[in-house]
Amino acid sequence: MRKGAKTAIVGTVFAVMVGGAGYGAFNVVSALNGDGGGGSGASGPAPVKTGPPSSGEVKETTAAFFAAWEKGQAAEAAAYTNNEVKAEPLLTSYGQDAHITDVKITPGAASGDTVPFTVKATVSYDGKSKPLDYKSQLTVVRGLTTGKALVDWQPSVVHPELKGMDDTLVTGESASPPIEAVDRNGKVLTKEKYPSLGPILDELRDKYGEQAGGSPSVELSIRHADANTADTSLLTLAEGKAGKLPTTLSASAQAAAEKAVKNYAESSVVAVKPSTGEVLAVANNRKDGFNAAFLGEVAPGSTMKIISAATLIDLGLTTANGPAPCPPDATWQSQTFHNLTNMAPNENATLSESFARSCNTAFVKFADSVKVESLTNEAQDRFGLGRDNWKTGIPSFDGSVPASGGPDTAANMIGQGQVQMSPLNMASVTATAMTGAFRQPVIVPQSLDDRELAKARGLSGSTVRQLRSMMNRTATSGTAARVMSGLGDHIGAKTGSAEVDGQSKSNSWFTGYRNDIAAAAMTQEGGHGGDAAGPIVAAVLRAGG
């Protein structure tokens, strides 16, 4: 197995459907000819069929595909798919590299052109064997040029956790020994108890397994085409010795984060300890299994106004109690910006009021006074963002605030334009705003490998006091008040919603702090900040570290 970096894949488990009578009865000659039994006669070639495959064609194609697969005839099985070039290598690896034998496939009742099925097999390697049992499904489509009924090729047909088109299956000694990851208090962290940690624990094992002191296992794994992606373990034939790996995570905060993201689809959250930069929790609820909490690259909406407000203060353009008028709209280089629906304008507003109400036009009006690179410099020099030098312990995105000209100079101020962030980035921004010091987030102690952490100047005491007062106002009487209610006095927050091309609903963003914990969340198409991301952050803050 290979060492790697990014993320493991969360598999989809399909329901078992009883049935399948008739799948064994089909015309072998017709199936091999791929014409669904139509054949050709004296009158010439049969016309190319069109329309959805019939139930008979679905049965014949599926049965033929399963029969070849069970016998280990990879080339023949691939011929029953609409992508032989991709199907054959994976089906070949199934029997050869993965050492999977005694394959028995049982189809369920078809639902139109989709057929669920179960696979029972044996994985054998170096005198060790284990049963393999899983569920998957396939869809039968009509070939674009031939009109034949063919299996629509997806790697997940072979195993539900296979997603990458060029990924393969292998069985052998793992490249990295297993780990027993423990939280900051020594409590064991497992993907069974904390599902979001599955991909992250794979990354930690891949990077730190050897130095944690363990010995390799014998495993059936997915080998990803991307050499920088860690293998995904599917079945352990022989346990290795697990090495103990300390993390900065808090089991209680992690449990709260896991529970909170379950309430909102396509959600991610990160919590950090501002006084140290230690990551306390990271959780994702996503169909694709992507660690968007650390690796997401999306517009952060009005949560960006924390950095924008700091920029205005540090440049001497205004103060928390200084002017920041909130007109109904504002135009910058031919692009007109608006506020949230029903927001009353206030030409006499202070920066604190415009921040707490999340007035877009107040920030856009300052685009005349802010140089193109001002926001970029603030993000890099004060908040440690955008330099691609964070070393958290697993792969992460470091944020991006490019020096964009034109309308994007104004759009960047309100977290749109070219600005991109992850929940990890925004949790760090909030931590820096709280303490004034940038402490690069880490998920494993720096002492583990003596890696060099990113550095930044941080903020002056005056700027911190003003940011904290504005964030506290937002949390107690502004757009975040409803969500943050009941969390005490030492709190602060900022809401955000970000419009994304192609989405009917904005992404929901929220970041906040309570005592010595800062958290940020994002929910794709979740609406306003307080609608989805806000309750997630509040739940994590309530749990504490």
Buried (B, 14 or more C-beta within 10 A) or exposed (E): BBBBBBBBBBBBEBEEBEEBEBBEEBBEEBBEBBBBBBEEEEEEEEEEBEEEBBEBBBBBBBBBBBBBBBEBBBEBBBBBBBBBEBBBBBBBBBBBBBBBBEBEBBBBEBEEBBBBBBBEBBBBBEEEBBEBEBBBBBBBBBBEEEBBBBBBBBBBBBBBBBBBEEBBBBBBBBBBBBBBBBBBEEBEBEBEEBBBBBBBBBBBBBBBBBEBBBBBBBBBBBBBEEEEBBBBBBBBBBEBEBBEBBBBBBBBBBBBBBBBBBEBBBBBBBBBBBBBBBBBBBBBBBEEBBBBBBBBEBBBBBBBBBBBBBBBBBBEBBBBEBBBBBBEEBEBEEBEBEBEEEBEBBEEBBBBBBBBBBBBBBBBBBBEEBEBBBBBBBBBBBBBBBBEEBBBBBBBBBBBBBBBEEBBBBBBBBBBBBBBBBBBBBBBBBBBBBBBBBBBBBBBBBEBEEEEBBEBEBBBEEBBEBBBBBBBBBBBEBBBBEBBEEBEEEBBBBBBBBEBEEEEBBBBBBBBBBBBBBBBBBBBBBBBBBBBBBBBBBBBBBBBB
